[in-house]
Amino acid sequence: MPSNGMGTAGLVLGIISAVIFCMWPVAIVVGVLAVIFGAIGMGKARRGEATNRGQALAGVICGVAGLVLSLVMVAFVIATA
């Protein structure tokens, strides 16, 4: 049985991070978790323990996108204060 939980969790958290980037404190935490879970999921897929390498990769990409958007939001908040 493949263990696809980490890749799926990374994808879900990455999507959430990218969507809620305006709530930047939460989005940063969720984005970091997405990158971590996605990387673990990709490692499991590489070892043959999971079958969802694409989902794990998408989780890493969405997590990084959410982090970048959140950091831009932080910079915008600081610049306008």
C-alpha positions as CSV (number, residue, x, y, z in Angstrom):
1,M,0.0,0.0,0.0
2,P,1.4,3.4,-0.9
3,S,1.7,6.0,1.8
4,N,0.5,9.2,0.0
5,G,-0.5,11.2,3.0
6,M,2.5,13.6,3.1
7,G,2.2,14.6,-0.5
8,T,-1.5,15.2,-0.2
9,A,-1.0,17.2,3.0
10,G,1.6,19.3,1.3
11,L,-0.7,20.0,-1.7
12,V,-3.6,21.0,0.5
13,L,-1.5,23.2,2.8
14,G,0.2,24.8,-0.2
15,I,-3.2,25.7,-1.8
16,I,-4.4,27.1,1.5
17,S,-1.2,29.1,1.9
18,A,-1.5,30.6,-1.6
19,V,-5.2,31.4,-1.1
20,I,-5.0,33.1,2.3
21,F,-1.8,35.1,1.7
22,C,-3.5,38.2,3.0
23,M,-3.6,36.7,6.5
24,W,0.2,36.6,6.3
25,P,1.1,35.3,9.7
26,V,-1.0,32.1,9.2
27,A,0.0,31.8,5.5
28,I,3.7,31.9,6.3
29,V,3.3,29.0,8.9
30,V,1.1,27.0,6.5
31,G,3.5,27.6,3.6
32,V,6.5,26.4,5.5
33,L,4.5,23.3,6.5
34,A,3.5,22.7,2.9
35,V,7.1,22.8,1.7
36,I,8.2,20.4,4.5
37,F,5.4,17.9,3.9
38,G,5.8,18.2,0.1
39,A,9.5,17.5,0.4
40,I,8.9,14.5,2.6
41,G,6.3,13.2,0.2
42,M,8.7,13.6,-2.7
43,G,11.3,11.6,-0.8
44,K,8.7,8.9,-0.1
45,A,7.8,8.8,-3.8
46,R,11.5,8.6,-4.8
47,R,11.9,5.6,-2.5
48,G,8.8,3.9,-3.9
49,E,6.8,4.2,-0.7
50,A,4.3,6.6,-2.3
51,T,2.8,7.1,-5.8
52,N,1.9,10.8,-5.7
53,R,5.1,12.5,-6.6
54,G,3.2,15.1,-8.7
55,Q,1.0,16.1,-5.8
56,A,4.0,16.4,-3.5
57,L,5.8,18.6,-6.1
58,A,2.7,20.7,-6.5
59,G,2.5,21.1,-2.7
60,V,6.1,22.4,-2.6
61,I,5.4,24.8,-5.5
62,C,2.2,26.1,-4.0
63,G,3.8,26.4,-0.6
64,V,6.7,28.5,-2.0
65,A,4.2,30.6,-3.9
66,G,2.2,31.2,-0.7
67,L,5.4,32.1,1.1
68,V,6.4,34.6,-1.6
69,L,3.0,36.2,-1.7
70,S,2.9,36.5,2.1
71,L,6.3,38.1,2.2
72,V,5.3,40.6,-0.4
73,M,2.2,41.3,1.7
74,V,4.4,41.9,4.7
75,A,6.6,44.2,2.7
76,F,3.6,46.1,1.5
77,V,2.2,46.4,5.1
78,I,5.6,47.7,6.3
79,A,6.0,50.1,3.4
80,T,2.5,51.7,4.0
81,A,2.9,52.0,7.7
